[in-house]
Amino acid sequence: MSGRQGGKAKPLKAPKKKQQDFDDDEVAFREKQKADAKAKKEMAEKAKGKGPLLLGGIKKSGKK
């Protein structure tokens, strides 16, 4: 590094991504994946307020 170059260097620009053309099966599959991910996220948010699900089961008493 020379004396005039200080601080962070600018990052190099990334090459532009090529536009890919998909057939109908791939488009449908990607849409299904997006819908599944959205439904999973909504279910997680819905269950978030209810608390932990693993508290049930056999409870031990204090006596031996």
Protein Blocks (a to p, Z undefined) as FASTA:
>chain_A
ZZklgcjdddddddddddddddfklmmmmmmmmmmmmmmmmmmmmmmmnopfklgccddd
fbZZ
